[in-house]
């Protein structure tokens, strides 16, 4: 079953309502979406509303998997797929323990290279690392060093998985990076179970990737070249925007939407 990991809605800082998000993904042939709205936007009442809306919009043809994204100090973000518990801590180690204790999957989202040492030093590791986030890394290729992080962690913790997320916020954002889960049932519990077990593959463009996060040398080289080129294009676009902002020139909304599709 085709699905997307890491999506945001108007319950936090996304542009889609849950109903709109369902419609958009169904049109693209998706069967499920794992939500990751930001936890700091919620209180207990809003969580109850969120869960009720998720249940209302999930059926035997499409399923929302509830989840939240927790912010820790120094901008470390941890996804909790399958749980919407509001935690009383921002310590990354305790956040991971709490997510796992709630039966969720803890995933360090879009990890910055400078945080790798801190992530590797965690005594209680997360379930996985988001090795390709198509919003942060770009749609064309991930950073190969994040796959290396997973490889090193798996030497000590073999159950750590590589996960692949869209981090969808905007209506015209790229939404092609997806996972395909081996599950006989279309419900949140079954999907979470298969994701935890590594019974999925990911597809980005013409590339198929695994839960183990292994890369053939030729693919790693290709990713490095594509990512470098993508970053150069993105840097040029940002510099151009800065110049236009300084001149008081507004970029049309339609053009901004198209740029989100490209990057």
C-alpha positions, -999 to +999 in steps of 0.1 A: +000+000+000+013+034-010+016+059+018+033+092+029+052+099+061+054+132+078+025+155+068+012+187+085-023+202+085-040+234+097-040+218+131-004+232+133+014+250+105+002+232+073-021+247+046-044+217+042-073+207+064-075+170+071-103+166+046-084+185+019-053+164+026-072+132+022-086+143-011-052+154-024-035+121-015-064+099-027-061+117-061-024+106-062-032+070-054-021+070-017-038+047+007-025+062+040-007+092+054+012+094+087+005+128+103+031+147+122+016+180+133+036+200+158+029+191+194+033+226+207+001+237+189-020+213+210-037+210+243-058+180+254-090+194+239-074+200+206-059+165+206-094+150+211-107+171+182-077+159+161-083+123+169-120+125+162-114+141+128-088+115+119-112+087+128-140+103+108-119+106+077-103+071+079-122+041+063-115+009+043-101+028+014-079+054+031-063+057+065-048+085+085-021+074+110-022+099+139+011+114+151+029+145+164+063+161+159+080+171+191+105+199+193+136+194+216+163+219+225+186+232+198+160+225+171+161+187+172+127+174+161+114+139+168+084+124+151+060+102+171+041+081+145+011+064+160+008+086+192-006+120+200+005+120+237+014+155+250+047+150+268+059+169+298+095+169+286+116+183+257+147+162+265+153+141+234+161+109+253+129+112+274+108+121+243+120+090+226+113+068+257+078+084+260+069+078+223+080+042+225+062+037+258+030+049+241+034+023+213+046+049+188+076+050+164+102+076+173+120+091+143+146+119+144+134+142+117+156+159+091+187+156+114+213+183+109+248+171+103+261+189+134+237+169+156+249+134+144+272+130+174+245+138+198+221+114+181+247+086+181+254+091+218+217+085+228+217+055+252+181+047+242+181+051+204+151+061+184+133+037+162+147+054+132+162+084+114+145+103+086+173+098+060+154+116+032+131+146+039+120+159+006+113+194+020+147+199+037+169+177+015+151+185-017+131+163-041+160+152-062+183+135-037+190+131+000+223+137+019+244+105+018+259+113+052+225+107+068+225+071+054+260+068+069+246+078+103+220+050+101+247+025+090+268+034+121+238+033+144+227-001+131+261-016+140+252-011+177+214-010+174+202-033+144+166-023+148+171+013+139+154+020+105+158+045+077+126+064+071+116+087+042+093+117+048+077+144+027+073+170+055+043+183+036+031+218+046+021+236+014-005+230-013+020+230-041+048+212-024+064+181-040+047+149-027+063+122-048+086+106-022+065+077-007+067+044+011+050+011+002+040-010+031+035-047+032+003-049+052-028-070+048-049-045+068-055-008+062-056+006+097-033+027+118-021-001+141-012-024+112+006+003+094+026+013+125+035-023+131+048-028+096+068+004+097+083-006+130+093-040+116+109-025+085+084-042+062+084-013+036+103+002+008+106+038-003+104+052-038+118+086-049+117+092-086+132+061-102+150+050-071+139+022-047+153+024-011+151+001+019+143+002+056+179-007+063+191+025+044+219+007+025+232+025-006+251+010-035+283+031-042+270+041-076+237+054-061+255+072-033+277+090-060+246+099-080+228+112-049+259+134-040+259+149-075+222+155-076+221+170-041+250+193-048+233+206-080+199+210-062+216+230-034+233+253-059+199+259-076+182+265-043+210+289-031+207+309-064+169+312-059+173+324-023+199+350-033+176+362-061+147+365-036+169+385-012+178+410-040+142+414-050+131+419-013+158+446-010+144+463-041+108+460-027+098+436-055+071+411-045+074+376-059+039+365-072+022+339-051+018+316-082+055+317-089+063+308-052+040+278-056+059+267-087+092+271-069+080+248-041+073+221-067+109+225-080+127+224-047 
